[in-house]
Amino acid sequence: MADRFVLSDDGLLYFLGENRRWGKDRMNETVLHLVVPTTMVQEELQNCHYSLKGGHQGIVRTFHRVKADFYWIGLYADVERHVRSCPDYSSSKCRPQLRRYSPGNILTERSLQIVSMDFVIPLPKSRRGNTALLLFQCAFTGFVMAKAMSDTSALCVAQAFEECVYRRFGAPSLVRHDRDPRLMSKVFQAFTEMMQSLSRAALSYRPQANGQQERSVKTIMQSVRVYAEDPLQQDWDEIVERLVSAINNSQDTTRKETPFYLVHGWDAQSALKAMAASLKRGFGRQSDALAWRREFNRQQVIALKMAKEYQAVEKREERVNTMTL
């Protein structure tokens, strides 16, 4: 077991892990995982779960996020204990109702072949004037794209689709959506025909036919409620892009990979991994980097605490005003 650990020139201890993504037919790639001392375990767990990059994901996704860069004995047990003790996770997470194969599902064979879309409405008016969130998701990889909108007319929806999907990945073969009038309009149907894409709506009173998209809407809304610091959640459009990034870089329990990797073929470098790499460049800057990260975490905890206290005061005043009336 001792031969699995190496000491760097700047005194950092690393664990030699294996990247099993290559499969059985190719040699496994050796990956360095920074060994975290017991005194910093809670700090790393907080970074990987509470931060916007963590996205308040569940036990399995948080575990794979931590495991990708760090190592310590009892890692899974610590992650499970930490996530279960999170009040926001306990109050917002619940098991999905859909447990069986839905007859409305459509099978896909490649990335971005089928793109589903749905609105997240109604939302409080943000400081930028946005009142709705339009979500797009690849049915094959689970990759999510989002666009905050102030105008939800059919023309603006078509423009958002062109910006988020068509410019980046080209035209999909099939666009999957519910029976929203804006998506069933002649304007949007003409737009999909122009892209030579089929447009298929889910059955009425059968949202399970587009179940993957409905699940993504639920996940996004849970995350927004957790991270919105404003009592009226007027900052939701400022954080939703980072929450979408957290979802795309979290391992999917069904696909066993992150949506980002399945689409691009490489992993996005996380801020934690970049910071760990920066520590290896020079030992003299190590203490400064650690001090900066601790101060950042401290300020984040204080900000979240102040936001929750502010929300509690607002709710208490609202309750008193209601009783007075």
N, C-alpha and C positions, 0 to 999 in steps of 0.2 A: 504493500500500500504506500510505503514511503517514496517509492520511485515515481508515484503519480504527482508529486509535488516538486516545484522548481522555485528557486529564489532568484529574483531579478537583480540587476546591478544596483538599483536604488532601494533594495531591501524589501520589496513587496513579494508576498508569497502567492503563487498561482497553482491551481489544480489543473492537471492535464486531463481534459475531457475529450469526448469523441462526438463529432457531428455525424449522426447516423442518417442524415438526409441523403447521402450519396447512395444508399442502398447496399444490398448484399454483394452485388457484382463488382463494386469498386471499393478501393481501400478507404476506410473511414478517415476523415480529416481530423487532425488534432486541434482542439480549441482550448485556449487559456481562459480559465475562470478565476477571477480575483477572489482570494480567500478572505472572508469578512470576519474580523474578530468578534467575540461575543458582545463586546461593549458597543458595537456599531450595528448589530443585527436589527434592532428596532428602527434605527435611523434608515437603513436600506429598505426595510419593509414599508416604512412610511413613504419613502420616495417612490416605490414601485406600486403602491396602492392608492394613496391619497392624492398624489399629484395628478395634474391634467393628463400627463403622459400615461399614467396608470389607469385613469378612467374609472376607478372604483369597480374594477372587474371582479369576477368571482374567484373561487379558490384555485381552480385549474388554470385559468388564464394568468392570474397573478403568479402562480408557481412557475409557469413556463417563462414568464417575463423575467423573474428573478434568476432562474436557473440559466438563462441564456448568457448572463454576464458574471454571476457570482456563485460562490460555493461555501457552504459550511455544513457541519454535521447536524442532521435533524432539520434540514431546510423545509421539507414539505410540512412537517408537523408545526413548525413555527409560522409558516404562511397560513395554514388552516386556522390556527389559533388566532392569528392577527386579524384575518378577514372576518371570522365569525364574531370577533369582539367589536367590529366596526358598527356603530349604531346606524349609520346611513345605509350600509349594505343590508343589515338585518331588516330595516323598515321598508326598503324599496324593492329588494329582490324577491321573486316568487317563481314557482315552477310554471312553465308554459302550459296552457290548457290543451294544446294540440299534442296528442301522443301517438296517433296512428297515421298511416299513409293517406294523404288526401287525394281523392280521384281527380281533383282539379290541377294537380301538379304537372308540370311539363318538364321533360328530361332535356338536359343540355349536354353537349359534347365537348365544348371548348370555352375558353375564357371570353367574356363579353359577347357571347352569342345571343344570350337572352338577358335583357336588362329590365328589371321591374322598377316601378316608381310609385310614390305615394306622397300625399301631403301630410304634414304634421300641423294640424290646426284644431282649435284656435290657440294662438300664442299671444302673450301680452306684447303690446307695442314697444319695441326696443328704442333705445336712444337714437338709432339710425333710421327709425321709421319702419322697420321690418315687422311683419305680423304673421308670417307663415314660413315654414321650412319645407322645402321640396327635397325628398330623398330618392336617390337612385342606387340600385344594388345589382351587381352581377350575380346571376343565379348559379353560375358554376363555381366561382371562387369566394363569393360572399363579400366582395370588395364594395365598400359604401362610399358614395359621393353625396354631398349636400350643398344646397344653395338657399341662403336666406333671402326672402322676397318681401317686397312691400306691395307689389301688384301681382295678383294671381290670375290674370286674364289668360286666355288660351294662347295669345301671341307671346306673352312673357314666359309662359311655361315652355313653349317651343324654343325660345331664345335661351332659356336656362338649360334645356336638354342639349342644345347645340354647344353651349359653353362648357358644360361639365362632362358630357359623354362624347359627343361627336368630335370635338377638337382634339381630345386626348387619345381616344381609342378607335375612332371611326364609327361607322353606322352598325348597330347590332342587327341580327337577323329578325329578332322579335322583341317588341316592347310590351311588357306585361303591366297592367294597371287595373284599378277598380273602376267602378262606373261613375266616377266623378264627372259632372257635366263639362268641366274644363278639359278633361282628357278625352271625352267622347265628342267634343265639338268638331265641326268641319275643319276649323283652322288647324288643330293639332293632327287630325287624321290626314289632312293634305300634306302636312309637314313630314309625317312618317312615310307617306307614299313617295314624297320627293326624295327621301333617303333610301327608298326601296326596302323599307323595313315593314314587316307585318305588325299590326297593332291588335292585341287581343285583351279584352276586358274579362275580369273574373265574373263568375256567376253572381246574380243578385242574392243577397242574404247568405253568401258563402264566402266570407273573407278568408277562410282557411285555404282556398285555392291559391291565394297569394300569401301564404303563411309566413314565408321567409321575410318578406317585406314588412308585414305586420309586426313580426318579432323585432325587426330592426328599429321600427318606430318606437316600440315600447322601450327598448334599451336606450335609445337616444333620450327619450323623455325622462327616464329614471336618472340618467347621468346629469341632465340639465338641472333637474330639481336638486340634486346633491351639490352641484358646484356653483349654482347661481348665487352670488353673494348679495345681490340686491334683493330686498324683500319683495319687490314687485317683479323680479326676474327680468328687468329691462336690459340686462347684459347678456342674455342668452345667445344672441348672434355673435358675440365676441369670443365665446368659448366653444361653440358647437364644432368649429373646424378642428380644434385640438382634440375634442372628444371623438370625432370621427377618425382622426389619425390614431388614437389609442385603440379603437376597435379594429382598425385595419392592421395594426401591428400586434394584435393579441392572437394567440394560437386558437384556432377553431377546434372544438372537441370532436366534431364529425370529420373534418377534412385533415386533421392532424398537422396543419400548417397555418401560417398567418395568411390572410387574404392578400396582403401586400406582396409577400413572396410568390404566391401563386400567379399574380398578375405580372410582376416585374422580373421574377427569377432571381432576385437577390434581396437580402434583408436590409431594411432601413437602419442606419446607425442611431441608436438611442442616445439621448443626452447623458445618461448615466455611463454608457460605454465610452462615449467621447471624453467624458471627464476622467474616467479611469485610465484611458490612453494618454491623456495629457499629463497625468501624474508620472508616467514612465519616462517622459522626455527630460525631466530635470528634477532632482531631489530637492533642490533649493526652493522650488515653487510649490512643493507638496503641502506644506503647512498653510500657505496662503489659500490654496484651492480648497483644502478641507475646512478652513475657517470661513471661507465664502459660502460653501455649501451649507454648513451648520447655521450660519446667519440667515441664509435664504429659507431654510426649513423653519427656523424660529419665527421669521416674519410671516411665513405662510400659515403657521399654526395660529399665530395671534390674529391674523386677518380673518381666518375661518371662525375663530372664537368670537370675534367682534361682530361678524356677520350674523352668527346664530343668536347672539344676545340682542342684536338690533331687531331681528325677526321676532324674537320672543316679546320684546317691548311693543312692537307694532301689533302683534296678535292680542296682547293683553289690553292695549288701548282700544282695539276694535271690539273686543268682548265687553269692555266696560261701557263703551258707547252704545252697543246694542242693548245691554241691560238697562241703560238709562232711558233709551227710547221706549 
